[in-house]
Amino acid sequence: DFGDARLRAGRQVVNFGRGQAFSPGDVLSARDLSGLSPARRPVDGLRLSGPFGSLGGWDLVAAPRAIPEEGLYAARAWAWAFGVDGGVLAGRDGARGDWLAAADIQFDLGPAFRAEALLRYSDSGDARVSAMAGLDWSLGDFVMAAEYYRNGDGAAGAVPLSAAPGAASEHYLFAALTYRAGDYATLAASALADLDAGLWAPSLALTFDAAQSADLVVALRGLA
């Protein structure tokens, strides 16, 4: 630690996005949708972070490569005010030759609403925009969530529901419903949908708290 600043080095998850399934603003730790639930991929890098007063903060992140100009670098600032949590990001994806700009926001009106957008501007002058909008809410023992994702990054931003090479659908949906059945069991149903290809991938998982820090999961997953 350096006063109020903190330096972390090595493999880590750098969480910059708001989305549960889709998060274009997570330029360093991309979403992994291959498992039973969305996860973030870790990245090898350096992260220096610190506060802006008591209601905000900043991050500087570098994920260098053997050739430094091919690395991924980003700076982000975030703040909370008047019930709204938001952030902005600027960066460079050297491997793809893109300059990056992103913004994200979240606020609670009963349901929690969230949105984020990412602009990629290539060295050749090509501009591509991806965006996500979603919400989640709880009702007793039920937690519900839904998200829409607009992929503006072609095959690089596509969600891999289709095995077709180079598939580059533009519109996706995600929905999830979780029920807490007592203190030791959780039932979760979710589905990913590729609206352009007409594909959807439902999943159903029953999780038991078997022991401290250990869960037993029974799951089904399909593609239609």
Backbone bond lengths (Angstrom), bond angles and torsions (degrees), N, CA, C in turn:
res aa  C-N    CA-C-N  psi(-1)  N-CA   C-N-CA  omega(-1)  CA-C   N-CA-C  phi
1 D - - - 1.462 - - 1.526 110.26 -
2 F 1.352 116.25 147.36 1.454 122.99 178.99 1.530 107.69 -126.22
3 G 1.335 116.27 84.70 1.450 119.10 -174.41 1.515 109.35 66.17
4 D 1.338 116.86 -122.42 1.459 120.89 177.95 1.524 112.58 -83.17
5 A 1.326 117.73 -11.56 1.465 121.39 -178.86 1.524 110.58 -88.54
6 R 1.332 115.08 152.41 1.461 121.56 -179.08 1.521 109.41 -132.24
7 L 1.324 116.50 131.67 1.454 122.26 178.62 1.522 109.67 -109.04
8 R 1.348 116.48 128.18 1.457 122.19 175.76 1.521 108.71 -123.19
9 A 1.326 115.82 136.31 1.456 121.10 -178.58 1.519 109.74 -130.43
10 G 1.360 116.39 147.86 1.454 120.48 178.37 1.517 111.75 110.65
11 R 1.315 115.88 -166.69 1.470 121.30 -178.30 1.525 109.58 -74.92
12 Q 1.311 116.85 126.90 1.459 121.80 -175.00 1.522 110.36 -157.32
13 V 1.325 114.59 159.26 1.459 121.47 172.91 1.519 107.91 -94.48
14 V 1.319 116.65 122.86 1.463 122.46 179.00 1.526 107.62 -106.03
15 N 1.318 116.03 100.88 1.456 122.32 -172.78 1.526 110.23 -93.48
16 F 1.325 115.99 101.74 1.455 121.11 177.81 1.524 112.21 -108.59
17 G 1.318 118.84 -13.00 1.457 121.14 -173.69 1.514 113.14 -98.52
18 R 1.328 115.04 173.24 1.461 122.65 -178.83 1.510 112.50 -110.46
19 G 1.328 117.35 -20.15 1.448 120.75 -171.40 1.512 113.77 -72.31
20 Q 1.329 115.21 151.35 1.456 120.69 175.23 1.519 110.85 -83.18
21 A 1.327 117.11 -45.75 1.466 121.40 178.96 1.523 111.61 -107.83
22 F 1.329 117.74 -40.16 1.460 122.64 -176.44 1.519 108.82 -115.83
23 S 1.317 116.19 130.19 1.466 119.09 -176.98 1.525 110.23 -151.87
24 P 1.348 117.54 79.27 1.468 119.08 -179.36 1.522 113.14 -62.37
25 G 1.325 118.57 -24.43 1.446 120.94 178.57 1.514 114.82 -74.70
26 D 1.334 117.64 -11.67 1.471 121.27 175.62 1.520 108.57 -81.18
27 V 1.318 117.57 76.43 1.458 121.84 -172.73 1.522 112.42 -77.22
28 L 1.341 117.76 -17.61 1.464 120.40 -179.72 1.527 111.95 -101.37
29 S 1.318 118.15 -49.84 1.465 121.57 179.56 1.526 108.36 -107.35
30 A 1.322 115.88 88.47 1.457 121.69 -176.13 1.524 110.84 -68.73
31 R 1.322 115.95 156.68 1.448 121.31 177.80 1.526 110.73 -69.97
32 D 1.348 116.09 140.41 1.457 123.24 173.42 1.527 106.69 -113.74
33 L 1.342 116.63 111.76 1.464 121.94 -177.13 1.514 112.47 -104.83
34 S 1.331 117.21 18.19 1.467 120.49 -177.41 1.527 112.75 -82.12
35 G 1.324 118.34 -17.13 1.460 121.74 -177.71 1.510 112.25 -93.79
36 L 1.330 115.48 -166.11 1.458 120.71 -179.00 1.520 112.39 -75.23
37 S 1.313 117.52 -22.55 1.451 121.66 177.22 1.524 108.57 -141.80
38 P 1.338 117.91 152.63 1.464 120.12 -179.07 1.522 111.72 -60.24
39 A 1.331 115.66 142.36 1.464 121.63 178.32 1.524 108.24 -141.34
40 R 1.321 116.26 165.58 1.459 121.44 176.80 1.522 109.94 -106.69
41 R 1.331 115.73 139.59 1.458 120.11 177.20 1.534 109.49 -81.97
42 P 1.329 118.43 135.09 1.461 119.85 176.92 1.525 111.27 -73.27
43 V 1.324 115.23 162.29 1.454 121.81 -179.88 1.525 107.89 -134.89
44 D 1.330 117.41 146.50 1.459 121.95 174.97 1.524 108.56 -87.18
45 G 1.330 116.92 118.73 1.444 117.76 -177.16 1.507 113.63 -172.35
46 L 1.321 114.23 -173.03 1.462 124.16 177.25 1.522 107.98 -117.16
47 R 1.344 116.24 136.97 1.460 120.59 -180.00 1.527 109.34 -135.63
48 L 1.328 115.71 120.59 1.454 122.39 175.68 1.519 107.48 -111.90
49 S 1.321 117.66 123.96 1.462 121.04 -176.25 1.514 110.37 -136.66
50 G 1.324 115.35 157.28 1.451 120.65 179.84 1.514 110.80 -165.33
51 P 1.333 117.77 173.94 1.467 121.74 -176.61 1.521 113.31 -92.27
52 F 1.344 115.54 155.04 1.452 124.60 162.90 1.526 106.12 -109.94
53 G 1.291 118.57 91.35 1.446 120.39 -175.39 1.512 110.94 65.11
54 S 1.339 116.95 -144.98 1.466 120.78 -178.30 1.516 112.95 -100.80
55 L 1.351 118.51 -6.40 1.460 120.80 -173.56 1.521 112.72 -127.71
56 G 1.322 117.57 25.12 1.454 119.52 179.33 1.507 110.86 -163.97
57 G 1.325 115.04 177.52 1.450 119.27 -179.43 1.513 111.76 -168.62
58 W 1.322 115.69 175.92 1.464 121.81 -179.12 1.525 109.52 -142.17
59 D 1.331 115.81 156.34 1.458 123.52 178.13 1.518 109.49 -139.54
60 L 1.324 116.39 139.62 1.460 124.17 168.51 1.520 106.95 -122.75
61 V 1.327 116.99 122.53 1.462 120.91 -174.55 1.516 109.78 -128.98
62 A 1.326 116.05 137.05 1.464 122.33 176.00 1.523 108.84 -131.04
63 A 1.328 115.99 126.17 1.459 122.46 172.90 1.519 107.06 -118.84
64 P 1.327 117.33 78.98 1.467 120.83 -172.93 1.520 112.26 -74.22
65 R 1.323 114.44 163.54 1.462 122.36 174.25 1.524 109.04 -121.58
66 A 1.341 115.79 179.83 1.463 119.87 179.09 1.525 110.58 -57.64
67 I 1.327 116.49 -36.53 1.464 121.87 172.03 1.527 106.13 -100.55
68 P 1.332 119.39 106.69 1.467 121.54 -170.56 1.522 114.65 -53.09
69 E 1.344 117.53 -37.88 1.465 118.85 -177.17 1.522 112.62 -69.75
70 E 1.326 118.76 -9.28 1.462 121.76 175.78 1.532 112.28 -94.80
71 G 1.320 117.24 5.54 1.458 121.01 -179.73 1.517 112.29 -78.27
72 L 1.339 115.00 178.85 1.460 122.83 179.19 1.532 107.38 -117.21
73 Y 1.332 116.56 124.93 1.457 121.67 -174.40 1.531 108.69 -133.40
74 A 1.343 116.54 139.88 1.459 119.32 -177.57 1.519 110.84 -150.93
75 A 1.330 115.31 148.48 1.464 123.50 172.57 1.522 107.24 -127.12
76 R 1.335 116.27 134.30 1.466 120.37 -177.75 1.523 110.17 -137.04
77 A 1.320 115.83 142.43 1.461 122.32 173.34 1.519 108.09 -126.75
78 W 1.337 116.52 142.79 1.457 120.79 -179.32 1.526 109.99 -140.73
79 A 1.335 115.48 156.98 1.462 119.92 -179.43 1.519 109.56 -158.10
80 W 1.319 115.17 157.71 1.465 122.83 175.19 1.515 108.43 -119.81
81 A 1.342 117.16 131.40 1.462 121.37 178.37 1.514 109.63 -157.77
82 F 1.340 116.42 135.33 1.463 123.07 175.37 1.528 112.24 55.28
83 G 1.318 116.35 36.73 1.456 120.69 177.11 1.514 114.72 82.52
84 V 1.320 117.75 5.34 1.462 122.10 -178.34 1.523 109.04 -116.66
85 D 1.326 116.05 131.03 1.461 123.16 177.26 1.525 107.65 -109.95
86 G 1.337 117.69 122.44 1.455 119.60 -176.51 1.507 112.38 -145.15
87 G 1.336 115.46 163.16 1.455 120.53 179.93 1.517 111.29 -152.27
88 V 1.339 114.99 159.64 1.468 121.64 175.51 1.517 108.19 -132.87
89 L 1.328 115.83 151.48 1.470 121.92 -175.80 1.512 109.93 -139.35
90 A 1.329 115.71 145.22 1.463 122.85 169.95 1.519 107.74 -134.49
91 G 1.327 116.87 143.55 1.456 117.78 -177.16 1.506 113.09 -166.47
92 R 1.319 113.66 -175.32 1.464 121.96 -178.48 1.516 109.37 -140.93
93 D 1.325 116.85 124.79 1.460 123.31 172.95 1.527 106.74 -104.56
94 G 1.335 115.05 93.04 1.453 119.15 -173.60 1.505 113.89 -67.55
95 A 1.337 117.32 -33.83 1.460 120.54 -178.64 1.527 111.44 -62.72
96 R 1.324 117.03 -34.15 1.463 120.99 -179.69 1.525 112.62 -100.54
97 G 1.329 117.17 -3.53 1.457 119.86 179.99 1.512 112.94 67.71
98 D 1.357 117.54 38.54 1.463 122.03 -177.01 1.525 111.35 -119.46
99 W 1.331 115.90 139.66 1.461 122.31 164.09 1.524 107.53 -90.80
100 L 1.329 116.89 143.83 1.458 121.75 -171.98 1.526 110.89 -120.44
101 A 1.326 115.90 141.34 1.466 122.12 171.07 1.526 107.04 -143.37
102 A 1.322 116.78 131.44 1.469 120.38 -177.00 1.515 110.15 -142.00
103 A 1.338 115.86 156.44 1.454 122.64 175.02 1.523 107.99 -143.70
104 D 1.346 115.80 147.72 1.459 120.43 178.39 1.523 109.16 -143.33
105 I 1.344 115.45 155.09 1.457 120.79 -177.05 1.521 109.06 -151.20
106 Q 1.320 116.13 148.92 1.463 121.64 175.95 1.526 108.72 -150.14
107 F 1.352 116.45 138.95 1.460 121.28 176.82 1.520 108.65 -152.52
108 D 1.322 115.67 160.08 1.460 122.02 -172.29 1.521 109.51 -119.91
109 L 1.343 115.43 120.35 1.463 121.87 175.30 1.524 110.06 -123.77
110 G 1.322 115.89 37.35 1.464 121.83 -167.44 1.500 105.50 104.08
111 P 1.343 118.35 -82.52 1.470 118.67 161.93 1.530 110.00 -67.57
112 A 1.323 117.24 149.56 1.458 122.29 175.99 1.527 108.26 -94.21
113 F 1.317 116.84 121.55 1.454 123.07 -179.75 1.529 109.55 -100.88
114 R 1.325 116.62 142.88 1.460 121.08 179.20 1.523 109.66 -146.09
115 A 1.310 115.44 151.92 1.465 121.21 178.51 1.517 108.57 -156.75
116 E 1.314 115.75 153.20 1.459 121.39 174.83 1.520 109.49 -155.50
117 A 1.323 115.38 155.91 1.462 120.91 179.31 1.520 109.11 -144.66
118 L 1.324 115.44 148.31 1.464 122.41 -179.84 1.520 109.35 -131.03
119 L 1.324 115.92 128.51 1.458 122.48 172.50 1.518 108.78 -106.15
120 R 1.327 116.61 126.29 1.461 123.42 171.24 1.518 107.99 -109.70
121 Y 1.338 115.73 122.22 1.463 121.19 179.25 1.520 108.08 -119.06
122 S 1.321 115.74 111.35 1.459 120.61 -172.67 1.523 111.32 -79.79
123 D 1.325 114.93 162.33 1.462 120.67 177.74 1.523 111.90 -62.44
124 S 1.334 116.52 -21.35 1.466 120.46 179.03 1.530 112.49 -88.25
125 G 1.354 116.76 -0.57 1.468 120.07 176.82 1.503 114.70 94.22
126 D 1.333 117.98 12.30 1.461 122.04 179.65 1.527 109.52 -89.54
127 A 1.342 117.81 125.33 1.462 122.78 179.71 1.525 109.77 -107.01
128 R 1.351 116.31 131.38 1.461 121.93 -179.11 1.521 108.92 -134.08
129 V 1.335 116.48 132.72 1.459 121.58 -176.42 1.520 109.77 -121.47
130 S 1.330 116.06 129.31 1.462 122.94 172.34 1.523 108.15 -119.22
131 A 1.340 117.25 149.26 1.458 120.14 -176.21 1.514 110.66 -149.88
132 M 1.332 114.88 156.67 1.459 123.15 177.55 1.520 109.38 -136.96
133 A 1.330 116.95 143.22 1.461 122.50 171.87 1.517 107.90 -138.80
134 G 1.319 116.73 136.81 1.462 118.94 -177.45 1.511 112.03 -158.60
135 L 1.322 114.88 174.86 1.453 121.52 176.50 1.513 108.72 -154.98
136 D 1.332 115.66 158.40 1.452 121.04 171.72 1.523 108.51 -145.15
137 W 1.316 115.09 153.23 1.451 120.32 -178.63 1.520 109.13 -154.29
138 S 1.311 115.03 158.15 1.460 120.36 -179.20 1.526 110.04 -120.81
139 L 1.319 114.48 148.57 1.457 121.98 178.79 1.523 107.42 -144.01
140 G 1.318 116.22 98.38 1.450 120.25 -175.70 1.517 110.94 64.40
141 D 1.335 116.09 -123.54 1.456 121.42 179.65 1.523 112.98 -87.13
142 F 1.325 117.68 3.70 1.462 122.21 -178.47 1.527 110.36 -102.91
143 V 1.337 115.97 139.61 1.462 122.75 172.11 1.524 107.45 -125.93
144 M 1.326 116.71 125.99 1.458 122.00 -177.00 1.517 110.36 -119.48
145 A 1.322 116.48 146.87 1.466 120.96 -179.73 1.521 109.39 -146.51
146 A 1.327 116.33 148.87 1.462 121.77 176.36 1.522 108.90 -149.46
147 E 1.343 116.42 143.69 1.464 121.54 179.86 1.523 110.41 -144.16
148 Y 1.321 115.32 145.41 1.463 123.19 170.91 1.524 108.47 -115.82
149 Y 1.322 116.26 138.09 1.465 121.94 -179.37 1.514 109.29 -127.72
150 R 1.328 115.80 127.60 1.455 121.95 173.39 1.522 108.18 -107.71
151 N 1.319 117.01 112.34 1.460 123.56 -177.88 1.519 109.64 -89.50
152 G 1.320 116.30 113.64 1.456 120.56 176.61 1.513 113.01 -106.82
153 D 1.332 116.62 11.49 1.469 121.01 -172.91 1.521 112.68 -112.05
154 G 1.322 117.72 20.58 1.455 121.24 176.19 1.518 112.69 62.61
155 A 1.334 115.67 -144.88 1.460 120.85 -177.24 1.522 112.04 -62.90
156 A 1.334 117.80 -28.80 1.475 120.68 -178.86 1.518 112.01 -67.10
157 G 1.325 118.02 -27.91 1.458 121.00 -179.14 1.507 114.38 -104.74
158 A 1.342 117.29 4.15 1.459 120.64 -176.48 1.519 111.37 -73.14
159 V 1.332 116.00 150.56 1.462 122.71 174.81 1.528 107.27 -89.99
160 P 1.343 119.10 127.16 1.467 121.46 -169.40 1.533 114.05 -78.48
161 L 1.345 116.74 64.09 1.465 119.58 171.94 1.520 110.93 -86.70
162 S 1.331 116.40 -27.38 1.456 121.46 179.90 1.518 110.29 -100.41
163 A 1.348 116.04 139.75 1.464 120.73 177.30 1.522 111.85 -86.05
164 A 1.329 117.46 -2.44 1.460 120.52 -178.55 1.520 109.77 -66.02
165 P 1.343 118.04 129.92 1.472 119.97 -179.95 1.519 111.20 -63.79
166 G 1.321 115.06 135.80 1.458 119.93 177.90 1.511 114.38 75.37
167 A 1.335 118.73 11.98 1.462 121.06 179.17 1.522 109.55 -57.73
168 A 1.327 116.85 133.59 1.470 120.52 -173.82 1.520 109.94 -141.82
169 S 1.331 117.06 57.71 1.460 120.42 178.23 1.520 110.13 -64.36
170 E 1.333 115.48 156.70 1.462 120.50 -174.48 1.526 113.13 -105.95
171 H 1.339 117.85 -29.81 1.460 120.42 -171.11 1.532 111.01 -121.52
172 Y 1.345 115.03 129.77 1.463 121.11 -177.77 1.529 109.77 -137.12
173 L 1.337 115.23 154.96 1.458 122.22 173.88 1.525 110.02 -131.35
174 F 1.319 115.55 153.10 1.470 122.78 173.64 1.516 107.76 -138.55
175 A 1.347 116.47 138.38 1.458 121.46 175.75 1.519 108.61 -141.99
176 A 1.329 115.80 145.12 1.463 120.45 -179.13 1.518 109.70 -146.31
177 L 1.325 115.37 145.88 1.461 122.95 176.03 1.520 107.50 -136.38
178 T 1.325 115.87 123.09 1.464 121.55 -178.29 1.517 109.75 -120.63
179 Y 1.330 115.83 134.98 1.462 121.69 178.99 1.518 109.02 -123.65
180 R 1.323 115.89 125.18 1.457 121.87 177.53 1.517 108.68 -91.34
181 A 1.339 116.37 106.79 1.467 122.51 -177.05 1.522 109.46 -94.20
182 G 1.331 116.19 80.40 1.449 119.16 -178.41 1.514 111.81 81.99
183 D 1.328 115.41 -160.93 1.462 120.95 -174.59 1.524 113.37 -87.53
184 Y 1.320 118.63 -12.31 1.464 119.37 -169.23 1.520 114.65 -126.51
185 A 1.313 119.10 1.49 1.465 120.16 -177.44 1.526 110.61 -141.10
186 T 1.343 115.37 142.12 1.462 122.47 177.63 1.521 108.84 -134.50
187 L 1.324 116.37 131.53 1.461 122.39 177.29 1.523 107.92 -111.13
188 A 1.342 116.80 124.57 1.463 121.59 -176.74 1.518 110.39 -127.93
189 A 1.319 116.58 127.76 1.465 122.80 174.46 1.517 108.12 -118.90
190 S 1.326 116.98 136.43 1.459 120.67 180.00 1.516 109.90 -149.19
191 A 1.332 115.54 165.07 1.465 120.13 178.29 1.523 109.39 -153.63
192 L 1.326 115.83 138.43 1.454 124.17 170.17 1.521 108.27 -106.05
193 A 1.326 117.57 139.22 1.462 120.70 -178.96 1.518 110.52 -131.56
194 D 1.331 115.91 130.66 1.458 123.80 171.70 1.526 105.89 -97.72
195 L 1.332 117.47 101.82 1.459 120.84 -172.60 1.514 112.28 -69.49
196 D 1.323 118.47 -31.57 1.464 120.81 -178.72 1.525 111.52 -72.37
197 A 1.343 116.46 -40.50 1.467 120.42 -177.79 1.523 112.60 -89.07
198 G 1.338 117.52 -9.09 1.460 120.28 -178.10 1.514 113.09 69.78
199 L 1.326 117.42 30.77 1.461 122.45 -179.62 1.524 110.30 -110.42
200 W 1.332 115.91 146.81 1.461 118.84 172.33 1.515 109.15 -145.97
201 A 1.334 114.43 148.08 1.467 121.55 -175.60 1.524 108.82 -124.25
202 P 1.350 117.08 99.20 1.465 119.39 178.24 1.527 111.30 -85.90
203 S 1.308 116.50 155.12 1.459 121.28 175.23 1.523 109.35 -145.99
204 L 1.324 114.64 151.80 1.460 122.26 179.15 1.518 107.66 -139.26
205 A 1.330 117.05 127.66 1.461 121.02 -176.65 1.522 109.82 -135.87
206 L 1.331 115.48 134.10 1.460 123.03 174.55 1.517 107.52 -114.88
207 T 1.333 116.48 118.78 1.460 122.28 -175.72 1.519 110.31 -113.47
208 F 1.331 115.61 130.03 1.460 122.02 176.78 1.520 108.97 -112.80
209 D 1.329 116.84 134.80 1.460 121.13 172.63 1.517 108.01 -77.44
210 A 1.342 116.30 93.63 1.463 120.66 -173.18 1.512 112.54 -77.06
211 A 1.325 117.47 -37.35 1.458 122.54 -178.49 1.512 107.70 -163.55
212 Q 1.320 116.51 174.28 1.452 119.96 179.36 1.527 110.45 -60.08
213 S 1.352 115.85 123.47 1.469 122.98 179.95 1.527 112.45 64.68
214 A 1.340 118.10 23.49 1.471 121.42 178.83 1.518 109.01 -142.08
215 D 1.350 115.67 131.52 1.462 121.98 179.14 1.513 110.12 -123.22
216 L 1.328 116.03 149.40 1.457 123.27 171.49 1.510 107.73 -108.75
217 V 1.346 117.03 123.67 1.453 121.44 -174.73 1.533 109.60 -120.67
218 V 1.327 115.92 128.57 1.461 123.14 172.66 1.540 106.27 -113.70
219 A 1.336 117.16 122.44 1.458 118.85 -170.30 1.525 112.10 -139.87
220 L 1.325 114.75 153.01 1.468 123.98 173.21 1.513 107.55 -131.23
221 R 1.344 116.04 141.03 1.453 120.71 177.65 1.508 109.62 -144.26
222 G 1.341 117.05 141.25 1.454 120.17 -178.33 1.505 111.57 -140.16
223 L 1.344 115.89 178.27 1.455 123.89 176.17 1.504 107.99 -140.77
224 A 1.319 116.33 125.54 1.471 120.04 -177.74 1.532 109.92 -127.61
